Amino acid sequence: MSDLLENDTILLVGAGPMARAYAAVLNAMSLPYHVAGRGEASAAQFELELNKRPGTGPFDAQLAQMAGAPRTAIVAASAISLAEVTRQLIGAGTKRLLVEKPLGFDVEEVREIASLAGAAQAEVYVAYNRRFFAATECAARFIDADGGPLSVKFDFTEASQRIEGLDKNPLELDGWFYGNSSHVIDLAFFLGGVPKNLQSQSREGLSWHPRGGIFTGHGETVSGAAICWHANWLAPGRWGVEIMTKKRRLIMQPMEQLFVQTHDSFAVTQVEIDDSLDKKFKPGLYNQVQAFLDAPGDTRLLSIQKFAEICPTYSVMRDGGQYIA
C-alpha cells in the first residue's frame, strides 16, 4: 500500500468492468492511483487489461492497512457494496468521492449517506456519466439558445428477458430502477428540469421485479415544462429522451447521439458532434472524471445532497403515486 502514502494518489475501489473503464481514463491522464479490488478473478482480469495489480479481500481490511485515508476516491465497486464502501471512506476521513450510481437502493440510505457526508464536510458526487456525453453538451446549448424546455418525454424500457437471466443479487434486481433506469431519468431531469409535481402509475410486476414492469406518468418541472414517460419492461424497446423547445425537438435515442427536428420539416437530422472522447473511453467518463478532479463547481456534477433531494421522485415513479416538491 506504499503508493497510498502520498495524499494525491487516487483510490479506485473496484476491479470489475466499470472500475477498469475508470482506470483507462486515469491512465490516459497519467494520474497516480491505487486499486482496491475484492475477488481474485476480477483482480487478475484488471491486471491483464491494465497491467496493474489491485488489492484483494474485504475493503475494510485493505483500508485499515493504508497509511492514511486517501484524500480522493472513485468508488466503482459492485452495486450492493457502494453504500458501505462510501460510509467507510467518509468515516476514515476521505474528503472527495465520486461514487457510481445508484450509491443506495432506497431514499433512506441515500439520505443517511448525505447526512454523513455533510457532517464530515466531505464532497460526495454520484456518477451519472450521461450528463457528460458530447451529445448532452450539444443538446444543452440548443435548449439554452431556444429559451429553455417546453416539454420532456422519456422511455427507460429495460431488456427484461436478458436481465432475468443474469446472475445478480436479488437486492440489485429489486433496485434495478435505481441502479440502471435512473440513468435515463437523471438525464431527462438534467436537461429538462427537476420535477415540481408528478403523477405516476406502476403495474404488471415481473418475477425478478415484482414492484412493476410498466411505468407511466406525467408532471411538471419547477420551470413549468411538462414531463411524461412510458416504459414497458415486458415489451421490446430502448432508452430515449426527447426535449421540445420553441424551435426544436431534440431526440437522444440512442442517448450517445443527438437528432433534431425543426418546424420547417418532418425530417429528423443527426447533429454532428465531436464525440472522440466518448468513442475512445466509456462514453462520458473522461469528462466526468476531469470535472470531478479539476472543476468541483461544474454544474454537471451531481452532489449527494442534490441526489437525496431528487430520490423521492424515483420512488414515486417506480411504485406509483403522487409527488409534490
N, C-alpha and C positions, 0 to 999 in steps of 0.2 A: 504493500500500500504506500510505498515511499513517494510515488508521484502525487499523492494527495497531501503531502506536507506543504505544498505551495498553494496558497489561497486562491490563485487564479486558475487552478485546474478544475475543470468542469466534471461533475459526477454524472454519468449517464447510467440510469438504473434500468436494467432490462437487457436481454440479449436476443430477443426474438426479431421478427421481420421489421417491426416499427422502430425498434432500437437501432437496427442495422441501417435503416434509412436515415436516422438522425446522425449516426456515426459517419455515413458518407458525406453529409453536409459538414460536419466538424472537421473531417479530414480535408475537404476542399478549402475550408477556411484556415487550415494549418493551426488549429487550436488544440491545446493540451487537454486531454480528458482521460478519465479512468472509468472502466465499465464494471458495474456490479450486476452480474447475471444471477442465475439460480441453478438451473439444471446443467448437467454435463453436455447433453446433446445440443442445446441451443448455444452454449459457450463454444463448442467445437465448430459449429456452423459459422458463428460470428468470427472466430479466428481464421477459418478457411476463407471467408469472403473479404475480411478487412485486415488480416494479418495483425490482429491484436487479441490477446487472451483476456477474457473477462474473469472476474472473480466468480466463485460459485458458492452455493449454500444459502442459508437463511439470511435475509438482508440485515436484520438487526445484529447478527453476529459479525457481518462484514463491516457495518457501520461502527461497531464497538472497537474494531481493530484499527480504525483510522486515527491518525494523529490528532485530528480535529475535524469538526464538521465542515464540509465543503461550503464555500460561500454561495456557489451557484450549482443547481442541479436540474437535469432534464429527466423526468420520470416517464419511462415508456415500458413499464412492467406489464404483466398481464392485467386485464381489466379488473379482476376481482382483488388485485393487490394494490391498486393505485391509491386508494384512500389510506390504507395502513402505512404504506411507504411514505406518503406525504406527511402523515401525522408524525412519524418517526423523525423525518428530516427537520420539520419545524421544531419539534421538541429538542433536537440535537443542536439547533442554532443556525441552520441554513436560512439565508435571508432572501434568496431569489430562486423561484422554482417555476419551471414550465412543465405542466402535468398533462399527459394525454387525457382526452375525454374518455369516459364520462366523469372521471375523478370519483364520483359517488353514484350509487344506484337509486338514491331517493333524495328528496328535498332536505330531510332532516340531517342526513350525513353531509351533504354539501354545506348546509348552514353551520354545522359543527366545525368543519374544517375552516370555513371562512372566519369563524369566531377565533379559532386557534391562531390563524394567520394574523388577524388583527391584533390580538393580544401580544404576539411575538414580534410585531412590526415586520413581518415577512411579506414580500411581494410574491403572490402566487397567481399564475396565469393558467387558464385552461386552453389547451391546444386545439383550436378549430382551424386546421390548415387551409380550408377552402376560402376563408377570409383573405388569404394571401395569394390566391390564384391571379395570374395576369388578367384573366377574363373578368374576375371580380373587380380588379382595379379599374379596368376599362368601363365596366358597367356602372360603377360608382361615379365616374366622371360624367357619363351621359346623364345619369339621374340628377346630378347636381346642376348640370348645364340646362336641363329641362325644367328646373324648378321643383324637383322632388317627386316622389312616387304618388300616383293616384290610387293604384291598387296593386295587390300582390297575390299570386296564387302559386301553390307548390304541391309537389307529389313526392312522398317518401316511401313509395311501394318497395317492399323488400322481396328478395328471391326466397320465398318461404320453403320451397321444396329442397333447395340447396342447404339452407340454414338448418333445417330439421335433421339432415344427415351429418352435421358437424359434431365432433366430439368436444362439446362445450359444457362448462359447469352450468348447472340449472340456474344459478343466480345470474350468470351472464346472459343466458337466454331470456330469463324473466325481465332483465334490464335492457333488452336489445333496443328498445325505443330510445333510451338514454344513450346507450353506448354506440349506436350506429345511426338510427334515423335522425337523431338530433343534428347530425351534420347538415342535413338539408334545411331543417327548421332554423338552425342558427344562421345559415347564410341568408335565408328569406328575411329574418328579422334584422340582420345586419344591414342589408340593402334597403329593405322596405320600411323598417322602423319597428320598435318593440311594441307589443300589444297593450292597448288600453282596456280592452274587453274582448272576451272570446265566448262562443257557444260551441260546444263540441259533442259529438256522438261517437261512441266506440261499440262495435258489435262483432259477432262471428269469431269468437276466440278460437285459437289453434291449439293443437296438442302440446306444443312447446311454448306457446304464448297465450294462455287462456284469458288474459286480460282483454284481448281483442285482436282482430285481424283486418277489419275495415274501419278506417278512421276518416271522418268528415267533420267539417266545421267552418265557421266564419267569425269575423270580428272586425276590430278597428284598431289602428295604431294610435300612438299618442299624438301623432301629427295629423290624424284624420284620414289616413289611407285605409281603404278596405282590404281585408285579408280573407282568403279562403283556401281550403286544402281538401284533397281527396287522395287517400292512399288505400290500396286494396292488396293486402298480403296474400290473398287467396288466388289472385289473378296475376297474369304476367304484367310487367311494367318496368319503369325505370325512374330514377330520381330526376327531378327537374324543378327549376324555379323560373317564374316569369314576373317581371316588373313592368307595369304600364305607367307611362308618363304622358304629358300632353302631346308630345311629339313622337314617341317611340314605344314599341313593345320590345322589351329586351328578354331574350329567351336563352337560358343556360341549361341545355339538355342535349348532350352531356354537360355537366357542370364545369368542365375544363375549357369549354368553348363558349363563345358568345355569338348569338344570331340576333338580327334586328329587322323589325318590320316598321315601315313608316306609313303615313297617311296616303301617300301617292301610289301605293302598290300593294297587292296581296302577297307579293313575293317576300320570302324570308331570306336575308342575305347574311352570310357569315362575315364577322368582323375580323380583319387581320390584326393580330396582336403579337407582341414579342414574348412568346412563351418558352424561350430557350431554357430558362432555369426549371420550368415546370416539366420539361421533357428530359432534362439531364438528371434531375433528382425527383424524388416523390413530389408530385405537384403541390406547390405552396410552401413546402418545408424550408427551403433555403431562405426565403424572405421572412418566414415566421421566426426562424432561429436568429436571423440577423436583427430583426426588430426586438426580440427578447433580450439579446445581448447588448445591443447598441442604442436602442431607442425605446426605453420603457414607457415613454409618453405616447407611443404610437397608438392611435385610436382603434387599430385593428386588433390589438391585444385585448383579450377578454379576462379581466381580473376575476378572482374568486368571489369578490363581493358582488360584482355585477351578475356573475353567473348564478349566485344564490338568489338574487332578485328575480331572475328570469325562470328559474327552475319550476316554480309553481305552475307556469303555463304548460310545461311539458307534462306534468301530472294530469292536468285537465284534458289535454289533447289525447293522452294515452287512455285515460279511464272514462272520459266523458264528463260533461258537466259545464259549469259556468266559471269564468274567471273575470274578475274586475280588479284592476290595479288599485 
